[in-house]
Amino acid sequence: MLNARKMSSQPAPSHLSNGDTDIKSLDIRVHNSPVLSDDCNSVAVLFRCVNGHFLQATVESKNGLDNGVFDTVSFLTPESLVRVTARSVAHDTGSDITPIELCDIHNLSAAKTLSAYSNVLHGASGEVLASIQSRTKLIQERLDNRLLDARVPATAAIFKLFSGVHELAVEYLKLHDFYHVPTPALVGYEFPGEEDDLFTVPYFGRTARLAPTGEIHLGMALSADLERVYDYHTVFRREPLSDGRHLTEFTMLELVFNLQHSWIEILDFADSLLVSLLHSLQSQEKYTTLTNTAKRLYPLAGTFKLGLGKSGKLPRIRFNEAKTLLRDFIGIESDDDKDFTRSEEAALGRFLASEESHVSPPTDVFFITHFPKHLRSCNIYPSDEQDDTTQSFDVILRGQECVTGCRLLHSAEDLAAAFANRPHPIDPETPEWRPYMTAHEIGMPPWGGFGLGINRLVQGFLGLEDIRETVLFPRDAARLSP
């Protein structure tokens, strides 16, 4: 009897290749119920590797093996985790199943008989893969059975790419001298007129709120002379819809830094960070392998267009220019005094990604800049152009906004006036807002930054219909489990 694999810091082999005669030890899942031959002298079972590859073993009852192997295989249940030692058998390379000679098997964790949920997304030989429309309709059932759903390699690839964005972003920020400052998830402040957007929780006789952003505390960190700071964290919004577009908790990368000359520094840094992230996802083998894995279920994976201009930067379109594009080139009447609707963002995204676009090479990501004052927060710096615009921008990625950035007021007097002139004024003397006001009164540097929604970045990069696909355990208005 061969010994099981020794403990090692190296990952276990993920599969057996065709004609690999070396005996290997693998931890794999049982894919389906074992099939006993008519004469009861052999049993066949299909195993599934983490990478989605399938292994087929047939065990004879009279082949000199320990009788326990035949018995163990005969009583395996689907989704059980087993440790096998085996070698592959040469086979037709066109097959997606590798036949193996099973040398030993240990049932590490036997799965109980499953519920009525049947995972039809693995795509083993002989299994009919559900259509995209059917998979969309299955989303609630899949989320209810999320652990089994996540065993589908194409689904797991999403979470691994999500993790990859974190790795790449932190590495990039480190290279550019940013410091990580964890911001509180429990805050005391609220934005008057926007109370319904926040979750409130009892807090030792007071009312606390779940933070919708880390901007306030990151800004205060600049007043402490930390100069360049970020947080990669969960934020909360009281989104009442459960429609595949909204989450009540999601992941944001928020960063702010001292400005040396102008707000263009914020635009340039957002541009360089996004290009770096997207280029790495498209070029590094670790991530292209995951993208190709996801493509089996998500056909738009691997089709993302990163169109750069001659300067090597993403296209930048002013707010009023984008409105003109909608009216004159796309055929949508759009009010200059109103923000872009979701359908307008999507239409702009389709146009700039098409060969018809005269703006730039086809691209799935671009900037819209110079939003009007009445569409932006009161503390955003006005434009230097003496008009009614602000030093602010959005990034549209695959037809929806995924980044918002701006330069923010740093003068205490200007901030106090902006708070007072708000449709729902903020009193800077309240205990909740006094620390932020103090940060400006003791000498706040010129500053600005942006927030990048990681869920929307991954959703757009892979072309996912439902944002809940980006999270292993999503939360929206209708879901508190698993």
C-alpha positions in Angstrom: 0.0 0.0 0.0 1.4 3.4 -1.0 1.7 6.1 1.7 -0.4 9.2 1.4 1.3 12.5 0.4 3.6 13.9 3.0 2.9 17.4 4.3 4.6 20.0 2.2 4.7 23.8 1.8 4.2 23.3 -2.0 0.6 23.0 -3.3 -0.6 19.5 -4.2 -0.6 18.6 -7.9 -3.9 19.7 -9.4 -4.2 17.0 -12.0 -2.6 14.0 -13.8 -1.5 14.6 -17.4 -1.8 12.2 -20.2 0.8 9.4 -20.1 2.3 10.6 -16.8 3.4 7.3 -15.4 4.6 8.8 -12.1 2.4 8.0 -9.1 1.0 11.1 -7.6 -1.2 11.9 -4.6 -4.1 14.2 -5.1 -6.9 15.6 -3.0 -10.0 15.6 -5.3 -13.8 15.6 -5.2 -16.1 12.7 -6.2 -18.1 14.1 -9.1 -20.9 11.5 -9.4 -22.2 8.4 -7.8 -20.0 5.3 -8.6 -21.4 3.0 -11.3 -21.3 -0.7 -10.6 -20.9 -3.1 -13.6 -23.7 -5.5 -14.4 -21.7 -8.4 -13.1 -20.7 -6.5 -10.0 -17.1 -7.2 -10.6 -16.0 -3.6 -11.3 -17.0 -0.1 -10.3 -16.4 3.2 -12.2 -16.2 6.7 -10.7 -15.6 10.2 -12.0 -13.4 12.5 -9.9 -13.1 16.3 -10.3 -9.9 18.3 -9.7 -10.0 21.9 -8.4 -9.0 23.2 -11.8 -12.0 21.5 -13.4 -10.2 18.6 -15.0 -11.9 15.2 -14.7 -10.3 11.8 -13.8 -12.0 8.5 -14.5 -11.1 5.4 -12.5 -12.4 1.8 -12.9 -11.6 -0.6 -10.1 -11.9 -4.4 -10.5 -12.9 -6.5 -7.6 -10.3 -9.1 -8.4 -7.2 -7.2 -9.3 -4.9 -7.9 -6.4 -5.6 -4.7 -4.7 -6.6 -4.4 -1.1 -10.4 -5.3 -1.0 -10.9 -2.1 0.9 -10.2 0.0 -2.2 -13.1 -1.6 -4.1 -15.4 -1.2 -1.2 -14.3 2.4 -0.5 -15.0 3.4 -4.2 -18.3 1.5 -4.3 -19.7 3.6 -1.4 -18.4 7.0 -2.3 -21.0 9.8 -2.4 -20.8 12.8 -4.8 -18.8 15.8 -3.5 -16.9 13.7 -1.0 -13.3 14.8 -0.6 -10.9 11.9 -1.2 -7.1 11.5 -1.3 -6.0 9.2 -4.1 -2.7 7.9 -5.2 -2.7 7.1 -8.9 -1.0 7.3 -12.3 -2.6 8.3 -15.6 -3.3 6.0 -18.4 -2.4 7.0 -22.0 -5.6 8.1 -23.8 -7.0 10.2 -26.6 -5.8 13.8 -26.0 -9.1 15.1 -27.4 -11.0 13.8 -24.4 -11.6 16.1 -21.4 -11.4 13.1 -19.0 -8.1 11.4 -18.0 -8.4 7.7 -17.2 -6.3 6.8 -14.2 -5.0 3.6 -12.5 -6.1 3.9 -8.9 -3.5 2.7 -6.5 -4.9 3.8 -3.2 -7.8 5.9 -1.9 -8.7 7.5 1.5 -12.1 9.1 2.1 -11.0 12.3 3.8 -14.5 13.8 4.3 -17.6 11.9 3.2 -20.4 14.2 1.9 -23.9 13.5 3.0 -26.6 12.9 0.5 -27.2 16.3 -1.1 -30.4 18.3 -1.2 -32.5 18.8 -4.3 -29.9 21.2 -5.6 -28.0 19.8 -8.6 -24.9 21.6 -9.8 -25.2 21.5 -13.6 -22.4 23.9 -14.3 -19.3 21.7 -14.1 -19.7 20.6 -17.7 -18.4 17.0 -17.4 -18.5 14.8 -20.4 -22.2 13.8 -21.1 -23.6 16.7 -19.0 -25.5 19.4 -20.8 -24.3 22.8 -19.8 -27.2 25.2 -19.0 -27.6 28.2 -21.3 -26.6 31.7 -20.2 -30.3 32.6 -19.8 -30.9 29.5 -17.6 -27.8 30.2 -15.5 -29.0 33.8 -14.9 -32.4 32.4 -13.7 -30.5 30.0 -11.4 -28.7 32.8 -9.5 -30.9 32.7 -6.4 -30.6 28.9 -6.2 -26.9 29.1 -6.7 -26.4 31.7 -4.0 -28.5 29.6 -1.6 -26.1 26.7 -2.3 -23.0 28.9 -2.6 -20.4 26.5 -1.4 -21.3 23.9 -3.9 -21.6 26.6 -6.6 -18.1 27.9 -5.8 -16.7 24.5 -6.5 -17.3 25.2 -10.2 -13.8 26.3 -11.4 -15.3 29.1 -13.6 -17.1 30.5 -10.5 -14.1 30.1 -8.3 -11.9 31.9 -10.9 -13.9 35.1 -10.2 -13.0 35.1 -6.5 -9.4 34.4 -7.3 -9.3 37.3 -9.8 -10.9 39.5 -7.1 -8.1 38.5 -4.8 -5.6 39.2 -7.6 -6.9 42.8 -7.9 -6.1 43.3 -4.3 -2.6 41.9 -4.7 -1.9 44.1 -7.7 -3.3 47.3 -6.2 -1.4 47.0 -2.9 1.8 46.3 -4.8 1.3 49.3 -7.0 0.4 51.6 -4.1 3.5 50.4 -2.2 5.7 51.3 -5.2 4.2 54.8 -5.1 4.8 55.4 -1.4 1.3 55.1 -0.1 0.6 54.0 3.5 -2.3 51.8 4.4 -4.5 53.5 7.0 -7.4 51.3 8.2 -10.5 53.5 8.6 -13.4 52.9 11.0 -16.4 50.8 10.0 -18.4 52.4 12.8 -18.8 56.2 12.5 -20.7 58.9 14.2 -21.3 61.3 11.4 -24.1 61.4 8.9 -24.9 63.5 5.8 -28.1 65.4 6.4 -30.7 64.6 3.8 -29.1 61.2 3.1 -29.9 59.5 6.4 -31.8 56.7 4.6 -28.6 55.7 2.7 -26.9 54.6 5.9 -27.2 51.7 8.3 -27.6 52.7 11.9 -26.7 50.5 14.9 -27.0 50.9 18.7 -23.7 51.8 20.2 -23.6 51.9 24.0 -26.5 54.3 24.3 -25.6 56.2 21.2 -26.3 55.7 17.5 -23.5 54.7 15.2 -23.5 54.2 11.5 -21.8 51.8 9.2 -19.3 53.8 7.2 -20.3 54.4 3.6 -16.8 55.7 2.7 -13.4 56.1 4.3 -12.8 59.5 2.7 -13.5 61.5 5.9 -10.9 59.7 7.9 -8.4 59.4 5.1 -8.6 63.1 4.7 -7.9 63.6 8.4 -4.8 61.4 8.0 -3.4 63.9 5.5 -3.8 66.6 8.1 -1.6 64.4 10.3 1.1 64.7 7.5 0.9 61.1 6.3 0.8 62.6 2.7 -0.3 59.5 0.7 -2.8 57.1 2.3 -5.3 54.4 1.2 -7.7 51.9 2.6 -8.9 48.7 0.9 -12.0 47.9 2.8 -15.7 47.0 3.1 -18.2 49.9 3.0 -21.9 49.9 3.5 -24.9 51.4 1.7 -28.5 50.9 2.5 -29.5 49.9 -1.0 -33.2 48.8 -0.9 -33.1 46.9 -4.2 -32.2 43.3 -4.8 -31.7 43.4 -8.5 -28.2 42.2 -9.3 -26.9 45.8 -9.6 -26.8 46.7 -5.9 -25.0 45.4 -2.9 -25.4 46.6 0.7 -21.7 45.9 1.5 -19.0 45.9 -1.1 -15.2 46.4 -1.4 -13.6 49.8 -2.1 -10.1 51.0 -2.7 -10.1 54.6 -1.5 -7.0 56.7 -1.6 -6.1 60.4 -1.1 -2.8 62.3 -1.3 -1.3 65.8 -1.1 -1.4 67.7 -4.3 1.7 69.5 -5.6 0.3 71.4 -8.5 -3.2 70.6 -9.7 -6.0 68.2 -9.7 -4.7 66.6 -12.9 -2.3 64.7 -10.6 -5.4 62.8 -9.4 -6.6 62.1 -12.9 -3.1 60.9 -13.9 -2.7 58.6 -10.9 -6.2 57.1 -11.4 -5.3 56.5 -15.0 -2.0 54.9 -14.3 -3.4 52.7 -11.5 -6.3 51.4 -13.7 -4.1 50.8 -16.7 -1.6 48.9 -14.5 -4.3 46.7 -12.9 -6.1 45.9 -16.2 -2.9 45.3 -18.2 -1.6 43.0 -15.5 -4.9 41.0 -15.5 -4.6 40.7 -19.3 -0.9 39.8 -19.5 0.2 37.9 -16.4 -0.2 34.2 -16.8 -1.6 33.7 -13.3 -4.6 35.9 -14.2 -5.0 35.0 -17.9 -5.4 31.4 -16.8 -8.1 32.3 -14.4 -9.8 34.5 -17.1 -9.8 31.6 -19.5 -11.3 29.4 -16.8 -14.1 31.9 -16.2 -14.8 32.1 -19.9 -16.3 28.7 -20.0 -19.4 30.1 -18.2 -18.9 33.8 -18.8 -18.4 34.3 -22.6 -17.3 38.0 -22.2 -14.3 37.1 -20.1 -11.2 37.8 -22.0 -12.8 40.4 -24.3 -12.1 43.5 -22.3 -10.8 46.4 -24.5 -8.1 48.6 -23.0 -7.9 51.3 -25.6 -5.2 53.9 -25.0 -4.5 57.1 -26.9 -1.2 58.2 -28.4 -0.1 59.5 -25.0 -0.6 56.0 -23.5 -3.5 57.3 -21.3 -7.2 56.4 -21.2 -9.7 58.7 -23.0 -10.9 61.8 -21.1 -14.2 63.3 -22.1 -15.7 66.4 -20.4 -19.2 66.1 -19.0 -20.7 68.4 -21.7 -18.9 66.5 -24.4 -20.3 63.2 -23.2 -23.8 64.8 -23.4 -23.1 65.9 -26.9 -22.0 62.3 -27.8 -25.3 61.0 -26.5 -27.4 63.4 -28.5 -25.4 63.7 -31.8 -23.8 60.3 -32.3 -25.8 57.9 -30.2 -29.3 59.4 -30.7 -30.3 59.7 -27.1 -31.8 63.0 -25.8 -30.0 63.8 -22.6 -30.5 66.8 -20.2 -27.3 68.7 -19.5 -28.6 69.6 -16.1 -29.0 65.9 -15.0 -26.5 63.2 -14.2 -26.1 60.3 -16.5 -28.7 57.5 -16.2 -27.6 53.9 -16.1 -28.8 53.5 -19.6 -26.8 56.5 -20.8 -23.7 55.2 -19.1 -24.2 51.9 -20.8 -24.8 53.6 -24.2 -21.6 55.6 -23.9 -19.8 52.4 -22.9 -21.0 50.6 -26.0 -20.2 53.6 -28.3 -16.6 54.0 -27.1 -16.0 50.3 -27.2 -17.1 50.2 -30.9 -15.3 50.8 -34.1 -17.6 53.7 -34.7 -16.0 55.8 -32.0 -14.0 58.7 -33.1 -12.9 59.5 -29.6 -10.1 56.9 -29.2 -9.2 53.4 -30.1 -12.1 51.1 -29.0 -12.1 50.9 -25.2 -14.2 49.6 -22.4 -12.9 52.1 -19.9 -12.7 55.9 -20.0 -13.0 59.1 -18.0 -15.8 61.7 -17.8 -14.5 64.9 -16.2 -15.7 68.4 -15.1 -19.1 67.5 -13.6 -21.4 70.4 -12.8 -21.4 71.7 -9.2 -25.0 70.8 -8.6 -24.3 67.1 -9.3 -21.3 66.8 -6.9 -20.7 67.0 -3.2 -20.5 70.5 -1.7 -16.8 70.1 -0.6 -15.5 69.5 -4.1 -13.1 72.1 -5.5 -14.6 74.3 -8.3 -13.0 74.3 -11.7 -10.3 76.9 -12.5 -12.2 77.7 -15.7 -14.6 80.1 -14.0 -17.6 78.1 -15.1 -20.1 76.0 -13.2 -18.0 72.8 -13.2 -15.9 71.0 -10.7 -12.5 69.4 -10.5 -14.1 65.9 -10.5 -14.5 62.8 -12.6 -16.0 59.4 -13.0 -14.5 56.4 -14.7 -16.9 54.3 -16.8 -15.9 50.7 -17.1 -17.9 48.3 -19.4 -20.8 50.8 -19.3 -21.1 51.6 -15.6 -19.4 54.0 -13.2 -16.7 52.3 -11.1 -14.5 55.2 -10.0 -15.4 58.6 -8.6 -12.6 61.1 -7.9 -12.1 64.8 -7.2 -10.0 67.5 -5.6 -11.5 68.5 -2.2 -11.6 71.8 -0.4 -8.7 72.3 2.0 -9.5 75.8 3.4 -11.4 75.7 6.7 -13.3 78.8 5.7 -14.3 77.4 2.3 -15.4 74.1 3.9 -17.5 75.8 6.5 -19.2 77.9 3.8 -19.8 74.8 1.7 -21.4 73.0 4.6 -23.6 76.0 5.4 -24.8 76.4 1.8 -25.7 72.7 1.3 -29.5 72.1 0.7 -29.4 70.2 4.0 -26.7 72.1 5.9 -24.0 70.4 8.0 -23.2 71.9 11.4 -19.4 71.6 11.7 -19.7 72.2 15.5 -21.5 68.9 16.2 -19.3 66.3 17.9 -19.5 64.1 14.8 -18.2 66.7 12.4 -15.9 68.7 14.7 -12.8 66.4 14.2 -13.0 66.8 10.4 -13.4 70.5 10.7 -10.4 70.6 13.1 -8.3 68.8 10.5 -8.9 71.7 8.2 -8.4 74.4 10.8 -5.0 73.1 11.8 -3.6 73.3 8.3 -5.0 70.8 5.7 -2.8 70.5 2.6 -4.3 70.7 -0.9 -5.7 67.3 -1.5 -7.8 64.9 -3.4 -8.2 61.3 -4.4 -10.7 58.7 -5.6 -12.6 55.6 -4.8 -12.5 52.5 -6.9 -15.3 49.9 -6.6 -13.6 46.5 -6.8 -16.8 44.6 -7.3 -17.6 46.7 -10.4 -14.1 46.5 -11.7 -14.2 42.6 -11.6 -17.7 42.6 -12.9 -16.8 44.8 -15.8 -13.5 43.1 -16.6 -15.2 39.7 -16.9 -18.5 41.0 -18.4 -20.7 39.6 -15.6 -24.4 40.3 -15.7 -25.0 40.2 -11.9 -22.7 42.0 -9.4 -23.4 39.3 -6.8 -21.3 36.9 -8.9 -18.2 38.8 -7.8 -18.6 37.9 -4.1 -18.4 34.5 -2.5 -20.9 35.6 0.2 -22.9 38.6 -1.3 -25.2 40.8 0.7 -28.1 42.7 -0.7 -31.5 43.8 0.6 -32.8 40.3 0.4 -29.8 38.2 1.5 -28.2 37.6 4.9 -27.0 34.1 4.3 -25.0 32.0 3.8 
